[in-house]
Amino acid sequence: MFMRVAAPEIGPVALIFFRAAIGFITLLPFLFLYKQQSQVIKHWKSIAVVGLTNTALPFVLFAFATLSISAGLTSVLNATAPIFTALVAFVWLKEKLGRSKVIGLLIGFSGVLFLFISKGNLALDAAAIAIIAALVATLNYGYAACYTKQHLSGVSSLAIAAGSQLFASIMLLPFLGFNLPVHEISNTAIYSTITLGVVCTALAYIFYFNLLANLGPAKAITVTYLIPVFGIFWGMVFLHEQTNASMLIGATLILAGVSLTTGLIKTRLLTRLFTRS
């Protein structure tokens, strides 16, 4: 929602630069408080890769997508991240895909295809390009998750979070001069950018990595199911976005696919439900 508000005024690249920079500045005191700065220095190359694939590229792509599609639809597409994570892990890490995961992948991508078709035409228009951009963003999330598992296992989550925001800011800095807004920015866009950096990036990382440490990745990943719910809800309440049946059907298919891919539900359970019905 905040990207949907700020991106048209500030621009995707400048918005994400400020978001990452504010996120890093917010996390910096915690980094020194818990004495994790040495880990950032020691693993800077790998953390830089995560900064590129988990922040700089996907954040810019999502900000770009919000220029043409609603915050609610962007949130629904964001929920495909676990599906791409499973696909990347299969191709790169040679992790096995059981029947549930394969069916989940097919159902999830059918939901994406349904959303693409439901825009009314198959032309490569602004909405179609925005959908593709959002999917490339979640593909980057999937790669970043697998890369982190391979190269940053045992490294402090706080060091990865703070360091990735630092390197994302550095990577976007050369492009900032060509993407700064030339017109006056509204207070609403400025407050949205600050909120994105402090709340939606820095604090969100702290809360999420705390979930990872205490509940494990399998349970922590269930926050994925809340993204479309809140994205659609906030978009309706504050941005007056309209939610249609096509978006709800696509969201249902994607979340069902994610449920199977992450192992939250099994194909046996689906079979029983359909048999009883």
Sequence and secondary structure as in RCSB ss.txt:
>XXXX:A:sequence
MFMRVAAPEIGPVALIFFRAAIGFITLLPFLFLYKQQSQVIKHWKSIAVVGLTNTALPFVLFAFATLSISAGLTS
VLNATAPIFTALVAFVWLKEKLGRSKVIGLLIGFSGVLFLFISKGNLALDAAAIAIIAALVATLNYGYAACYTKQ
HLSGVSSLAIAAGSQLFASIMLLPFLGFNLPVHEISNTAIYSTITLGVVCTALAYIFYFNLLANLGPAKAITVTY
LIPVFGIFWGMVFLHEQTNASMLIGATLILAGVSLTTGLIKTRLLTRLFTRS
>XXXX:A:secstr
 HHHHHHHHH HHHHHHHHHHHHHHHHHHHHHHTT HHHHHHTHHHHHHHHIIIIIHHHHHHHHHTTTS HHHHH
HHHTTHHHHHHHHHHHHS     HHHHHHHHHHHHHHHHHHHTTS  S  HHHHHHHHHHHHHHHHHHHHHHHHH
H TTS HHHHHHHHHHHHHHHHHHHHTTT  SS   HHHHHHHHHHHIIIIIIHHHHHHHHHHHH HHHHGGGGG
HHHHHHHHHHHHHS     HHHHHHHHHHHHHHHHHTTSS HHHHHHHHHH 
